[in-house]
Amino acid sequence: EELKLAIEEYIDYYNNKRIKVKLKGLTPASYRSQSLLINN
């Protein structure tokens, strides 16, 4: 159960909190959202 929680927390961090220079300083989730808005 602890491992499952730790994995879920890391996935949340990786997708929603981690800032990437390659993504123009955005988190992966923010970059995806922005890309979808621009392309539609």
PDB file of N, CA, C, O and CB in Angstrom:
ATOM      1  N   GLU A   1       0.826  -1.198   0.000  1.00  0.00           N
ATOM      2  CA  GLU A   1       0.000   0.000   0.000  1.00  0.00           C
ATOM      3  C   GLU A   1       0.867   1.259   0.000  1.00  0.00           C
ATOM      4  O   GLU A   1       0.569   2.224  -0.703  1.00  0.00           O
ATOM      5  CB  GLU A   1      -0.938   0.000   1.211  1.00  0.00           C
ATOM      6  N   GLU A   2       1.949   1.242   0.797  1.00  0.00           N
ATOM      7  CA  GLU A   2       2.849   2.399   0.824  1.00  0.00           C
ATOM      8  C   GLU A   2       3.526   2.598  -0.525  1.00  0.00           C
ATOM      9  O   GLU A   2       3.689   3.728  -0.985  1.00  0.00           O
ATOM     10  CB  GLU A   2       3.906   2.231   1.921  1.00  0.00           C
ATOM     11  N   LEU A   3       3.916   1.507  -1.151  1.00  0.00           N
ATOM     12  CA  LEU A   3       4.561   1.594  -2.462  1.00  0.00           C
ATOM     13  C   LEU A   3       3.599   2.176  -3.487  1.00  0.00           C
ATOM     14  O   LEU A   3       3.989   3.024  -4.290  1.00  0.00           O
ATOM     15  CB  LEU A   3       5.054   0.208  -2.920  1.00  0.00           C
ATOM     16  N   LYS A   4       2.355   1.735  -3.469  1.00  0.00           N
ATOM     17  CA  LYS A   4       1.350   2.252  -4.401  1.00  0.00           C
ATOM     18  C   LYS A   4       1.176   3.759  -4.219  1.00  0.00           C
ATOM     19  O   LYS A   4       1.125   4.499  -5.202  1.00  0.00           O
ATOM     20  CB  LYS A   4       0.000   1.529  -4.198  1.00  0.00           C
ATOM     21  N   LEU A   5       1.087   4.213  -2.984  1.00  0.00           N
ATOM     22  CA  LEU A   5       0.937   5.635  -2.695  1.00  0.00           C
ATOM     23  C   LEU A   5       2.167   6.414  -3.161  1.00  0.00           C
ATOM     24  O   LEU A   5       2.032   7.489  -3.745  1.00  0.00           O
ATOM     25  CB  LEU A   5       0.705   5.854  -1.192  1.00  0.00           C
ATOM     26  N   ALA A   6       3.351   5.886  -2.911  1.00  0.00           N
ATOM     27  CA  ALA A   6       4.581   6.555  -3.333  1.00  0.00           C
ATOM     28  C   ALA A   6       4.645   6.676  -4.851  1.00  0.00           C
ATOM     29  O   ALA A   6       5.069   7.706  -5.374  1.00  0.00           O
ATOM     30  CB  ALA A   6       5.807   5.798  -2.814  1.00  0.00           C
ATOM     31  N   ILE A   7       4.232   5.641  -5.553  1.00  0.00           N
ATOM     32  CA  ILE A   7       4.235   5.674  -7.019  1.00  0.00           C
ATOM     33  C   ILE A   7       3.232   6.706  -7.524  1.00  0.00           C
ATOM     34  O   ILE A   7       3.542   7.475  -8.434  1.00  0.00           O
ATOM     35  CB  ILE A   7       3.906   4.277  -7.601  1.00  0.00           C
ATOM     36  N   GLU A   8       2.044   6.731  -6.948  1.00  0.00           N
ATOM     37  CA  GLU A   8       1.027   7.703  -7.358  1.00  0.00           C
ATOM     38  C   GLU A   8       1.501   9.134  -7.116  1.00  0.00           C
ATOM     39  O   GLU A   8       1.267  10.014  -7.944  1.00  0.00           O
ATOM     40  CB  GLU A   8      -0.287   7.452  -6.607  1.00  0.00           C
ATOM     41  N   GLU A   9       2.165   9.369  -5.988  1.00  0.00           N
ATOM     42  CA  GLU A   9       2.681  10.705  -5.691  1.00  0.00           C
ATOM     43  C   GLU A   9       3.773  11.099  -6.675  1.00  0.00           C
ATOM     44  O   GLU A   9       3.839  12.250  -7.105  1.00  0.00           O
ATOM     45  CB  GLU A   9       3.218  10.766  -4.258  1.00  0.00           C
ATOM     46  N   TYR A  10       4.633  10.143  -7.034  1.00  0.00           N
ATOM     47  CA  TYR A  10       5.702  10.446  -7.985  1.00  0.00           C
ATOM     48  C   TYR A  10       5.126  10.738  -9.369  1.00  0.00           C
ATOM     49  O   TYR A  10       5.596  11.647 -10.052  1.00  0.00           O
ATOM     50  CB  TYR A  10       6.703   9.279  -8.060  1.00  0.00           C
ATOM     51  N   ILE A  11       4.127   9.989  -9.783  1.00  0.00           N
ATOM     52  CA  ILE A  11       3.491  10.233 -11.087  1.00  0.00           C
ATOM     53  C   ILE A  11       2.869  11.628 -11.101  1.00  0.00           C
ATOM     54  O   ILE A  11       2.980  12.345 -12.096  1.00  0.00           O
ATOM     55  CB  ILE A  11       2.409   9.151 -11.391  1.00  0.00           C
ATOM     56  N   ASP A  12       2.219  12.015 -10.012  1.00  0.00           N
ATOM     57  CA  ASP A  12       1.641  13.356  -9.923  1.00  0.00           C
ATOM     58  C   ASP A  12       2.737  14.415 -10.021  1.00  0.00           C
ATOM     59  O   ASP A  12       2.589  15.394 -10.752  1.00  0.00           O
ATOM     60  CB  ASP A  12       0.851  13.522  -8.606  1.00  0.00           C
ATOM     61  N   TYR A  13       3.824  14.225  -9.295  1.00  0.00           N
ATOM     62  CA  TYR A  13       4.949  15.159  -9.366  1.00  0.00           C
ATOM     63  C   TYR A  13       5.494  15.228 -10.792  1.00  0.00           C
ATOM     64  O   TYR A  13       5.706  16.316 -11.326  1.00  0.00           O
ATOM     65  CB  TYR A  13       6.066  14.741  -8.385  1.00  0.00           C
ATOM     66  N   TYR A  14       5.716  14.083 -11.397  1.00  0.00           N
ATOM     67  CA  TYR A  14       6.335  14.013 -12.723  1.00  0.00           C
ATOM     68  C   TYR A  14       5.486  14.726 -13.771  1.00  0.00           C
ATOM     69  O   TYR A  14       6.025  15.397 -14.651  1.00  0.00           O
ATOM     70  CB  TYR A  14       6.553  12.555 -13.132  1.00  0.00           C
ATOM     71  N   ASN A  15       4.186  14.588 -13.686  1.00  0.00           N
ATOM     72  CA  ASN A  15       3.305  15.173 -14.699  1.00  0.00           C
ATOM     73  C   ASN A  15       2.846  16.591 -14.387  1.00  0.00           C
ATOM     74  O   ASN A  15       2.602  17.369 -15.309  1.00  0.00           O
ATOM     75  CB  ASN A  15       2.108  14.308 -14.871  1.00  0.00           C
ATOM     76  N   ASN A  16       2.724  16.946 -13.117  1.00  0.00           N
ATOM     77  CA  ASN A  16       2.078  18.206 -12.761  1.00  0.00           C
ATOM     78  C   ASN A  16       2.960  19.233 -12.058  1.00  0.00           C
ATOM     79  O   ASN A  16       2.581  20.401 -11.973  1.00  0.00           O
ATOM     80  CB  ASN A  16       0.932  17.919 -11.905  1.00  0.00           C
ATOM     81  N   LYS A  17       4.115  18.834 -11.557  1.00  0.00           N
ATOM     82  CA  LYS A  17       4.928  19.779 -10.790  1.00  0.00           C
ATOM     83  C   LYS A  17       6.333  19.964 -11.344  1.00  0.00           C
ATOM     84  O   LYS A  17       6.973  20.983 -11.081  1.00  0.00           O
ATOM     85  CB  LYS A  17       5.016  19.326  -9.369  1.00  0.00           C
ATOM     86  N   ARG A  18       6.814  19.004 -12.096  1.00  0.00           N
ATOM     87  CA  ARG A  18       8.189  19.038 -12.604  1.00  0.00           C
ATOM     88  C   ARG A  18       8.283  20.017 -13.775  1.00  0.00           C
ATOM     89  O   ARG A  18       7.575  19.866 -14.770  1.00  0.00           O
ATOM     90  CB  ARG A  18       8.653  17.618 -13.043  1.00  0.00           C
ATOM     91  N   ILE A  19       9.150  21.013 -13.657  1.00  0.00           N
ATOM     92  CA  ILE A  19       9.312  22.013 -14.712  1.00  0.00           C
ATOM     93  C   ILE A  19      10.433  21.567 -15.647  1.00  0.00           C
ATOM     94  O   ILE A  19      11.520  21.198 -15.201  1.00  0.00           O
ATOM     95  CB  ILE A  19       9.618  23.424 -14.110  1.00  0.00           C
ATOM     96  N   LYS A  20      10.155  21.606 -16.938  1.00  0.00           N
ATOM     97  CA  LYS A  20      11.125  21.190 -17.947  1.00  0.00           C
ATOM     98  C   LYS A  20      11.529  22.386 -18.793  1.00  0.00           C
ATOM     99  O   LYS A  20      10.667  23.103 -19.301  1.00  0.00           O
ATOM    100  CB  LYS A  20      10.550  20.065 -18.837  1.00  0.00           C
ATOM    101  N   VAL A  21      12.831  22.611 -18.951  1.00  0.00           N
ATOM    102  CA  VAL A  21      13.335  23.684 -19.800  1.00  0.00           C
ATOM    103  C   VAL A  21      12.951  23.418 -21.250  1.00  0.00           C
ATOM    104  O   VAL A  21      12.604  24.349 -21.977  1.00  0.00           O
ATOM    105  CB  VAL A  21      14.866  23.821 -19.660  1.00  0.00           C
ATOM    106  N   LYS A  22      13.010  22.160 -21.677  1.00  0.00           N
ATOM    107  CA  LYS A  22      12.653  21.820 -23.058  1.00  0.00           C
ATOM    108  C   LYS A  22      11.195  22.143 -23.374  1.00  0.00           C
ATOM    109  O   LYS A  22      10.839  22.344 -24.535  1.00  0.00           O
ATOM    110  CB  LYS A  22      12.916  20.345 -23.316  1.00  0.00           C
ATOM    111  N   LEU A  23      10.363  22.192 -22.358  1.00  0.00           N
ATOM    112  CA  LEU A  23       8.941  22.490 -22.554  1.00  0.00           C
ATOM    113  C   LEU A  23       8.652  23.959 -22.247  1.00  0.00           C
ATOM    114  O   LEU A  23       7.548  24.309 -21.829  1.00  0.00           O
ATOM    115  CB  LEU A  23       8.068  21.578 -21.666  1.00  0.00           C
ATOM    116  N   LYS A  24       9.643  24.802 -22.456  1.00  0.00           N
ATOM    117  CA  LYS A  24       9.509  26.260 -22.262  1.00  0.00           C
ATOM    118  C   LYS A  24       9.179  26.612 -20.812  1.00  0.00           C
ATOM    119  O   LYS A  24       8.435  27.558 -20.554  1.00  0.00           O
ATOM    120  CB  LYS A  24       8.418  26.821 -23.189  1.00  0.00           C
ATOM    121  N   GLY A  25       9.724  25.862 -19.884  1.00  0.00           N
ATOM    122  CA  GLY A  25       9.527  26.146 -18.467  1.00  0.00           C
ATOM    123  C   GLY A  25       8.195  25.699 -17.905  1.00  0.00           C
ATOM    124  O   GLY A  25       7.836  26.071 -16.788  1.00  0.00           O
ATOM    125  N   LEU A  26       7.461  24.908 -18.661  1.00  0.00           N
ATOM    126  CA  LEU A  26       6.157  24.419 -18.212  1.00  0.00           C
ATOM    127  C   LEU A  26       6.272  22.997 -17.683  1.00  0.00           C
ATOM    128  O   LEU A  26       7.244  22.292 -17.958  1.00  0.00           O
ATOM    129  CB  LEU A  26       5.132  24.479 -19.357  1.00  0.00           C
ATOM    130  N   THR A  27       5.270  22.591 -16.925  1.00  0.00           N
ATOM    131  CA  THR A  27       5.181  21.189 -16.533  1.00  0.00           C
ATOM    132  C   THR A  27       4.652  20.411 -17.739  1.00  0.00           C
ATOM    133  O   THR A  27       4.037  21.004 -18.624  1.00  0.00           O
ATOM    134  CB  THR A  27       4.254  20.998 -15.266  1.00  0.00           C
ATOM    135  N   PRO A  28       4.877  19.103 -17.792  1.00  0.00           N
ATOM    136  CA  PRO A  28       4.355  18.325 -18.917  1.00  0.00           C
ATOM    137  C   PRO A  28       2.844  18.477 -19.100  1.00  0.00           C
ATOM    138  O   PRO A  28       2.371  18.581 -20.232  1.00  0.00           O
ATOM    139  CB  PRO A  28       4.694  16.864 -18.726  1.00  0.00           C
ATOM    140  N   ALA A  29       2.087  18.491 -18.017  1.00  0.00           N
ATOM    141  CA  ALA A  29       0.629  18.622 -18.122  1.00  0.00           C
ATOM    142  C   ALA A  29       0.245  19.997 -18.673  1.00  0.00           C
ATOM    143  O   ALA A  29      -0.650  20.101 -19.512  1.00  0.00           O
ATOM    144  CB  ALA A  29      -0.035  18.398 -16.744  1.00  0.00           C
ATOM    145  N   SER A  30       0.914  21.046 -18.208  1.00  0.00           N
ATOM    146  CA  SER A  30       0.626  22.398 -18.703  1.00  0.00           C
ATOM    147  C   SER A  30       0.972  22.523 -20.178  1.00  0.00           C
ATOM    148  O   SER A  30       0.237  23.145 -20.945  1.00  0.00           O
ATOM    149  CB  SER A  30       1.401  23.446 -17.894  1.00  0.00           C
ATOM    150  N   TYR A  31       2.084  21.934 -20.568  1.00  0.00           N
ATOM    151  CA  TYR A  31       2.505  22.001 -21.967  1.00  0.00           C
ATOM    152  C   TYR A  31       1.490  21.296 -22.868  1.00  0.00           C
ATOM    153  O   TYR A  31       1.140  21.803 -23.934  1.00  0.00           O
ATOM    154  CB  TYR A  31       3.904  21.370 -22.142  1.00  0.00           C
ATOM    155  N   ARG A  32       1.019  20.124 -22.433  1.00  0.00           N
ATOM    156  CA  ARG A  32       0.008  19.396 -23.212  1.00  0.00           C
ATOM    157  C   ARG A  32      -1.266  20.217 -23.336  1.00  0.00           C
ATOM    158  O   ARG A  32      -1.840  20.316 -24.421  1.00  0.00           O
ATOM    159  CB  ARG A  32      -0.303  18.034 -22.563  1.00  0.00           C
ATOM    160  N   SER A  33      -1.710  20.803 -22.237  1.00  0.00           N
ATOM    161  CA  SER A  33      -2.933  21.617 -22.271  1.00  0.00           C
ATOM    162  C   SER A  33      -2.772  22.798 -23.206  1.00  0.00           C
ATOM    163  O   SER A  33      -3.671  23.098 -23.992  1.00  0.00           O
ATOM    164  CB  SER A  33      -3.294  22.109 -20.867  1.00  0.00           C
ATOM    165  N   GLN A  34      -1.646  23.466 -23.131  1.00  0.00           N
ATOM    166  CA  GLN A  34      -1.391  24.619 -23.985  1.00  0.00           C
ATOM    167  C   GLN A  34      -1.329  24.199 -25.449  1.00  0.00           C
ATOM    168  O   GLN A  34      -1.868  24.889 -26.315  1.00  0.00           O
ATOM    169  CB  GLN A  34      -0.086  25.315 -23.575  1.00  0.00           C
ATOM    170  N   SER A  35      -0.683  23.083 -25.730  1.00  0.00           N
ATOM    171  CA  SER A  35      -0.586  22.594 -27.104  1.00  0.00           C
ATOM    172  C   SER A  35      -1.964  22.267 -27.666  1.00  0.00           C
ATOM    173  O   SER A  35      -2.246  22.561 -28.828  1.00  0.00           O
ATOM    174  CB  SER A  35       0.315  21.358 -27.170  1.00  0.00           C
ATOM    175  N   LEU A  36      -2.818  21.665 -26.857  1.00  0.00           N
ATOM    176  CA  LEU A  36      -4.168  21.331 -27.309  1.00  0.00           C
ATOM    177  C   LEU A  36      -4.973  22.586 -27.607  1.00  0.00           C
ATOM    178  O   LEU A  36      -5.732  22.616 -28.576  1.00  0.00           O
ATOM    179  CB  LEU A  36      -4.888  20.487 -26.260  1.00  0.00           C
ATOM    180  N   LEU A  37      -4.819  23.623 -26.789  1.00  0.00           N
ATOM    181  CA  LEU A  37      -5.551  24.871 -27.017  1.00  0.00           C
ATOM    182  C   LEU A  37      -5.090  25.559 -28.298  1.00  0.00           C
ATOM    183  O   LEU A  37      -5.905  26.101 -29.045  1.00  0.00           O
ATOM    184  CB  LEU A  37      -5.376  25.814 -25.827  1.00  0.00           C
ATOM    185  N   ILE A  38      -3.797  25.536 -28.546  1.00  0.00           N
ATOM    186  CA  ILE A  38      -3.241  26.201 -29.728  1.00  0.00           C
ATOM    187  C   ILE A  38      -3.609  25.452 -31.004  1.00  0.00           C
ATOM    188  O   ILE A  38      -3.907  26.073 -32.024  1.00  0.00           O
ATOM    189  CB  ILE A  38      -1.715  26.317 -29.610  1.00  0.00           C
ATOM    190  N   ASN A  39      -3.590  24.136 -30.952  1.00  0.00           N
ATOM    191  CA  ASN A  39      -3.817  23.329 -32.153  1.00  0.00           C
ATOM    192  C   ASN A  39      -5.288  23.132 -32.491  1.00  0.00           C
ATOM    193  O   ASN A  39      -5.598  22.623 -33.568  1.00  0.00           O
ATOM    194  CB  ASN A  39      -3.171  21.993 -31.986  1.00  0.00           C
ATOM    195  N   ASN A  40      -6.191  23.514 -31.617  1.00  0.00           N
ATOM    196  CA  ASN A  40      -7.631  23.331 -31.890  1.00  0.00           C
ATOM    197  C   ASN A  40      -8.309  24.617 -32.199  1.00  0.00           C
ATOM    198  O   ASN A  40      -9.514  24.635 -32.450  1.00  0.00           O
ATOM    199  CB  ASN A  40      -8.320  22.683 -30.727  1.00  0.00           C
TER     200      ASN A  40
END
